[in-house]
Amino acid sequence: MLRQRLRLRGSAVRFLGRIVLVLFALILVWYGAMLVLLALGVEPGSVNAISGYRDAFDELSAIDEADVTDGVRLVVGLGGVAAFLVFGYLALKELPRPYLARSDLRLAEEERGTTDVNPRAVERVAEVAAGENPAVISARGRLEDKKVVLELRAQRARELAETLRDVQRRALHALERHHVPVTQVDVILTGFERTTRRELE
């Protein structure tokens, strides 16, 4: 029996996240190499000439309390919030989003070829059959392997149990009538609408 495959859904924004990640990685590798050179006894002036690490340190260490004005605090705060939002968004887009890959359902296989049906066609058969019940407001099908899951919105709260059973019978009969090899139909109630308050009493 064929099983559904798990696939990952990516985002076009992931490319930007990869670029940022590569830049940070290159910076870490570069300044890591500078530390190695200093540890090996290379002249600090030469290392500073190619990396500027000492100049950057001197600039940062020269900052005192008088330099941190309200305007600077505002700019730094807004920049921090913007960086958090941008990098957080890129990080979220890097997370994998798995989903079940949908494939055609095979109806028959002969010497001259095979007969396949699109998953949406199978789901539509079950949805139409469910809609024939007058208590069903809407139905949405989902094909999972060789099982159809029907999500319903219905009315008439007193008859919900019978409605679910009837929808299941109708869907199985319709699939069998169309020679679709689906042996199980699961019906899930996602909501109902009551017409009067006495209906739930």
LOZA-139603 format. One record per residue (C-alpha): residue number from 1; residue in one letter; y, x, z. Coordinates in Angstrom, 3 decimals. Each point is the difference from the previous one (the first is absolute). Layout:
% LOZA-139603
node resi->NUM, resn->A, y->Y, x->X, z->Z $
...
END
This chain:
% LOZA-139603
node resi->1, resn->M, y->0.000, x->0.000, z->0.000 $
node resi->2, resn->L, y->3.389, x->1.386, z->-0.979 $
node resi->3, resn->R, y->2.453, x->0.495, z->2.832 $
node resi->4, resn->Q, y->3.757, x->-0.066, z->-0.146 $
node resi->5, resn->R, y->1.638, x->3.395, z->-0.022 $
node resi->6, resn->L, y->2.794, x->1.011, z->2.308 $
node resi->7, resn->R, y->3.106, x->1.260, z->-1.765 $
node resi->8, resn->L, y->3.350, x->1.269, z->1.185 $
node resi->9, resn->R, y->3.275, x->-1.548, z->-1.051 $
node resi->10, resn->G, y->2.781, x->2.557, z->-0.289 $
node resi->11, resn->S, y->3.754, x->-0.298, z->-0.321 $
node resi->12, resn->A, y->2.314, x->1.662, z->-2.506 $
node resi->13, resn->V, y->2.144, x->1.140, z->2.938 $
node resi->14, resn->R, y->-2.875, x->2.202, z->1.179 $
node resi->15, resn->F, y->1.101, x->2.591, z->-2.572 $
node resi->16, resn->L, y->3.318, x->0.467, z->1.821 $
node resi->17, resn->G, y->-1.827, x->0.346, z->3.294 $
node resi->18, resn->R, y->-2.222, x->2.691, z->-1.489 $
node resi->19, resn->I, y->3.076, x->1.907, z->-1.201 $
node resi->20, resn->V, y->1.542, x->-0.065, z->3.494 $
node resi->21, resn->L, y->-3.311, x->1.071, z->1.501 $
node resi->22, resn->V, y->-0.310, x->2.916, z->-2.431 $
node resi->23, resn->L, y->3.566, x->1.139, z->0.731 $
node resi->24, resn->F, y->-0.601, x->0.018, z->3.758 $
node resi->25, resn->A, y->-3.287, x->1.839, z->-0.521 $
node resi->26, resn->L, y->1.695, x->2.653, z->-2.154 $
node resi->27, resn->I, y->2.723, x->0.499, z->2.622 $
node resi->28, resn->L, y->-2.590, x->0.435, z->2.738 $
node resi->29, resn->V, y->-2.009, x->2.453, z->-2.100 $
node resi->30, resn->W, y->3.124, x->1.971, z->-0.969 $
node resi->31, resn->Y, y->1.345, x->0.447, z->3.511 $
node resi->32, resn->G, y->-3.496, x->0.601, z->1.287 $
node resi->33, resn->A, y->-0.156, x->2.921, z->-2.417 $
node resi->34, resn->M, y->3.338, x->1.237, z->1.363 $
node resi->35, resn->L, y->-1.469, x->0.038, z->3.516 $
node resi->36, resn->V, y->-2.957, x->1.988, z->-1.269 $
node resi->37, resn->L, y->2.366, x->2.534, z->-1.591 $
node resi->38, resn->L, y->1.946, x->0.360, z->3.265 $
node resi->39, resn->A, y->-3.252, x->0.411, z->1.918 $
node resi->40, resn->L, y->-1.043, x->2.764, z->-2.406 $
node resi->41, resn->G, y->3.182, x->1.906, z->0.754 $
node resi->42, resn->V, y->2.040, x->-0.727, z->-3.105 $
node resi->43, resn->E, y->3.736, x->0.591, z->0.487 $
node resi->44, resn->P, y->1.603, x->-3.243, z->1.385 $
node resi->45, resn->G, y->2.999, x->0.478, z->-2.291 $
node resi->46, resn->S, y->-2.236, x->-0.019, z->-3.060 $
node resi->47, resn->V, y->-1.815, x->-3.136, z->1.205 $
node resi->48, resn->N, y->3.339, x->-1.674, z->0.694 $
node resi->49, resn->A, y->1.226, x->0.919, z->-3.488 $
node resi->50, resn->I, y->-2.855, x->-1.907, z->-1.673 $
node resi->51, resn->S, y->-0.301, x->-2.867, z->2.467 $
node resi->52, resn->G, y->3.343, x->-0.360, z->1.805 $
node resi->53, resn->Y, y->-1.753, x->-0.799, z->3.273 $
node resi->54, resn->R, y->2.400, x->2.069, z->2.098 $
node resi->55, resn->D, y->3.104, x->-1.396, z->-1.650 $
node resi->56, resn->A, y->-1.240, x->-3.546, z->0.622 $
node resi->57, resn->F, y->-0.732, x->0.856, z->3.639 $
node resi->58, resn->D, y->3.447, x->1.487, z->0.498 $
node resi->59, resn->E, y->1.683, x->-3.052, z->-1.531 $
node resi->60, resn->L, y->-1.931, x->-2.393, z->2.246 $
node resi->61, resn->S, y->0.466, x->2.060, z->3.150 $
node resi->62, resn->A, y->3.782, x->0.136, z->-0.614 $
node resi->63, resn->I, y->0.302, x->-3.765, z->0.391 $
node resi->64, resn->D, y->1.603, x->-0.927, z->3.321 $
node resi->65, resn->E, y->1.004, x->-3.230, z->1.712 $
node resi->66, resn->A, y->3.408, x->-0.100, z->-1.688 $
node resi->67, resn->D, y->-1.633, x->-0.140, z->-3.421 $
node resi->68, resn->V, y->-1.998, x->-3.131, z->0.885 $
node resi->69, resn->T, y->2.679, x->-2.650, z->-0.550 $
node resi->70, resn->D, y->-0.465, x->-3.763, z->-0.175 $
node resi->71, resn->G, y->0.050, x->0.203, z->-3.778 $
node resi->72, resn->V, y->-2.743, x->2.614, z->-0.012 $
node resi->73, resn->R, y->-2.095, x->-2.099, z->2.377 $
node resi->74, resn->L, y->0.436, x->-3.026, z->-2.263 $
node resi->75, resn->V, y->-1.006, x->1.915, z->-3.130 $
node resi->76, resn->V, y->-3.004, x->1.609, z->1.699 $
node resi->77, resn->G, y->-1.096, x->-3.328, z->1.472 $
node resi->78, resn->L, y->0.263, x->-1.841, z->-3.306 $
node resi->79, resn->G, y->-1.737, x->2.863, z->-1.774 $
node resi->80, resn->G, y->-2.824, x->-0.077, z->2.537 $
node resi->81, resn->V, y->-0.470, x->-3.752, z->-0.419 $
node resi->82, resn->A, y->0.055, x->0.317, z->-3.790 $
node resi->83, resn->A, y->-2.509, x->2.862, z->0.100 $
node resi->84, resn->F, y->-2.259, x->-2.015, z->2.310 $
node resi->85, resn->L, y->0.064, x->-3.010, z->-2.307 $
node resi->86, resn->V, y->-0.541, x->1.996, z->-3.201 $
node resi->87, resn->F, y->-2.735, x->2.279, z->1.311 $
node resi->88, resn->G, y->-1.639, x->-2.863, z->1.890 $
node resi->89, resn->Y, y->-0.073, x->-2.080, z->-3.180 $
node resi->90, resn->L, y->-1.497, x->2.892, z->-1.971 $
node resi->91, resn->A, y->-2.588, x->0.547, z->2.732 $
node resi->92, resn->L, y->-1.026, x->-3.666, z->-0.104 $
node resi->93, resn->K, y->-0.425, x->0.199, z->-3.765 $
node resi->94, resn->E, y->-2.334, x->2.959, z->0.477 $
node resi->95, resn->L, y->-2.442, x->-2.140, z->1.990 $
node resi->96, resn->P, y->-3.005, x->-1.094, z->-2.093 $
node resi->97, resn->R, y->-0.285, x->-3.709, z->-0.761 $
node resi->98, resn->P, y->-3.656, x->-0.762, z->-0.705 $
node resi->99, resn->Y, y->-1.096, x->-3.146, z->-1.788 $
node resi->100, resn->L, y->-3.197, x->-1.330, z->-1.478 $
node resi->101, resn->A, y->-0.258, x->0.676, z->-3.709 $
node resi->102, resn->R, y->-0.804, x->-3.142, z->-1.937 $
node resi->103, resn->S, y->-2.529, x->0.220, z->-2.786 $
node resi->104, resn->D, y->-1.452, x->-2.486, z->-2.453 $
node resi->105, resn->L, y->-2.973, x->-2.054, z->1.143 $
node resi->106, resn->R, y->-3.050, x->0.398, z->-2.209 $
node resi->107, resn->L, y->-1.561, x->-3.287, z->-1.098 $
node resi->108, resn->A, y->-2.712, x->1.273, z->-2.316 $
node resi->109, resn->E, y->-1.332, x->3.232, z->-1.438 $
node resi->110, resn->E, y->-1.941, x->0.054, z->-3.241 $
node resi->111, resn->E, y->-1.075, x->2.534, z->-2.583 $
node resi->112, resn->R, y->3.053, x->-0.664, z->-2.161 $
node resi->113, resn->G, y->2.516, x->0.171, z->2.801 $
node resi->114, resn->T, y->1.203, x->-1.523, z->3.233 $
node resi->115, resn->T, y->1.952, x->-3.094, z->0.992 $
node resi->116, resn->D, y->2.680, x->0.601, z->2.615 $
node resi->117, resn->V, y->2.564, x->-2.331, z->1.521 $
node resi->118, resn->N, y->3.362, x->0.915, z->1.468 $
node resi->119, resn->P, y->0.265, x->-0.359, z->3.815 $
node resi->120, resn->R, y->3.047, x->-2.244, z->-0.343 $
node resi->121, resn->A, y->-1.996, x->-2.423, z->-2.148 $
node resi->122, resn->V, y->-2.623, x->-0.313, z->2.739 $
node resi->123, resn->E, y->2.675, x->-0.531, z->2.618 $
node resi->124, resn->R, y->1.686, x->-2.630, z->-2.159 $
node resi->125, resn->V, y->-3.238, x->-1.969, z->-0.325 $
node resi->126, resn->A, y->-0.305, x->-0.161, z->3.776 $
node resi->127, resn->E, y->3.687, x->-0.882, z->0.430 $
node resi->128, resn->V, y->-0.186, x->-2.882, z->-2.489 $
node resi->129, resn->A, y->-3.133, x->-1.322, z->1.681 $
node resi->130, resn->A, y->1.692, x->0.170, z->3.404 $
node resi->131, resn->G, y->3.063, x->-1.818, z->-1.346 $
node resi->132, resn->E, y->-2.151, x->-2.979, z->-0.944 $
node resi->133, resn->N, y->-0.178, x->-0.913, z->3.679 $
node resi->134, resn->P, y->2.994, x->-2.293, z->0.678 $
node resi->135, resn->A, y->0.595, x->1.560, z->3.424 $
node resi->136, resn->V, y->0.581, x->3.476, z->-1.443 $
node resi->137, resn->I, y->3.649, x->0.917, z->-0.502 $
node resi->138, resn->S, y->-0.555, x->3.468, z->-1.453 $
node resi->139, resn->A, y->-2.886, x->2.409, z->-0.469 $
node resi->140, resn->R, y->-0.117, x->3.699, z->-0.695 $
node resi->141, resn->G, y->-3.221, x->1.814, z->-0.853 $
node resi->142, resn->R, y->-0.948, x->3.646, z->0.384 $
node resi->143, resn->L, y->-3.162, x->1.500, z->-1.496 $
node resi->144, resn->E, y->-1.679, x->2.532, z->2.270 $
node resi->145, resn->D, y->-3.123, x->1.499, z->-1.521 $
node resi->146, resn->K, y->-2.090, x->-3.135, z->-0.674 $
node resi->147, resn->K, y->1.788, x->-2.165, z->2.537 $
node resi->148, resn->V, y->3.061, x->-2.181, z->-0.476 $
node resi->149, resn->V, y->2.397, x->-0.447, z->2.901 $
node resi->150, resn->L, y->2.115, x->-3.151, z->-0.244 $
node resi->151, resn->E, y->3.189, x->-0.277, z->2.047 $
node resi->152, resn->L, y->1.148, x->-3.598, z->0.375 $
node resi->153, resn->R, y->2.969, x->-1.991, z->1.106 $
node resi->154, resn->A, y->-1.069, x->-3.527, z->0.787 $
node resi->155, resn->Q, y->1.140, x->-3.252, z->1.560 $
node resi->156, resn->R, y->-1.682, x->-2.745, z->2.018 $
node resi->157, resn->A, y->-0.740, x->1.922, z->3.190 $
node resi->158, resn->R, y->-2.738, x->-2.422, z->1.073 $
node resi->159, resn->E, y->-2.065, x->0.808, z->-3.084 $
node resi->160, resn->L, y->0.439, x->3.767, z->-0.129 $
node resi->161, resn->A, y->-3.644, x->0.832, z->0.721 $
node resi->162, resn->E, y->-1.261, x->-2.354, z->-2.686 $
node resi->163, resn->T, y->2.665, x->1.252, z->-2.403 $
node resi->164, resn->L, y->-1.139, x->3.596, z->0.420 $
node resi->165, resn->R, y->-3.634, x->-0.920, z->-0.546 $
node resi->166, resn->D, y->0.837, x->-2.082, z->-3.058 $
node resi->167, resn->V, y->2.102, x->2.776, z->-1.516 $
node resi->168, resn->Q, y->-2.821, x->2.473, z->0.506 $
node resi->169, resn->R, y->-2.473, x->-2.368, z->-1.705 $
node resi->170, resn->R, y->2.348, x->-0.648, z->-2.904 $
node resi->171, resn->A, y->0.707, x->3.691, z->-0.542 $
node resi->172, resn->L, y->-3.683, x->0.984, z->0.082 $
node resi->173, resn->H, y->-0.890, x->-2.810, z->-2.389 $
node resi->174, resn->A, y->2.790, x->0.978, z->-2.434 $
node resi->175, resn->L, y->-1.036, x->3.652, z->0.019 $
node resi->176, resn->E, y->-3.623, x->-0.957, z->-0.547 $
node resi->177, resn->R, y->0.993, x->-2.336, z->-2.839 $
node resi->178, resn->H, y->1.782, x->2.895, z->-1.715 $
node resi->179, resn->H, y->-2.986, x->2.307, z->0.588 $
node resi->180, resn->V, y->2.008, x->2.364, z->2.177 $
node resi->181, resn->P, y->-2.298, x->2.107, z->2.229 $
node resi->182, resn->V, y->1.896, x->-0.673, z->3.222 $
node resi->183, resn->T, y->-2.261, x->-1.072, z->2.832 $
node resi->184, resn->Q, y->2.525, x->-0.346, z->2.819 $
node resi->185, resn->V, y->3.339, x->-1.729, z->0.460 $
node resi->186, resn->D, y->1.947, x->0.510, z->3.222 $
node resi->187, resn->V, y->2.749, x->-2.531, z->0.709 $
node resi->188, resn->I, y->2.877, x->1.017, z->2.271 $
node resi->189, resn->L, y->2.666, x->-2.427, z->1.186 $
node resi->190, resn->T, y->3.367, x->1.749, z->-0.074 $
node resi->191, resn->G, y->2.111, x->-3.040, z->0.878 $
node resi->192, resn->F, y->0.274, x->-3.757, z->-0.080 $
node resi->193, resn->E, y->2.735, x->-2.559, z->-0.256 $
node resi->194, resn->R, y->-0.080, x->-3.154, z->2.015 $
node resi->195, resn->T, y->1.587, x->-3.149, z->-1.343 $
node resi->196, resn->T, y->0.358, x->-1.790, z->3.365 $
node resi->197, resn->R, y->-0.068, x->1.044, z->3.613 $
node resi->198, resn->R, y->-2.900, x->-2.340, z->0.782 $
node resi->199, resn->E, y->-2.238, x->1.882, z->-2.380 $
node resi->200, resn->L, y->-0.682, x->2.756, z->2.554 $
node resi->201, resn->E, y->-0.603, x->-2.381, z->2.891 $
END
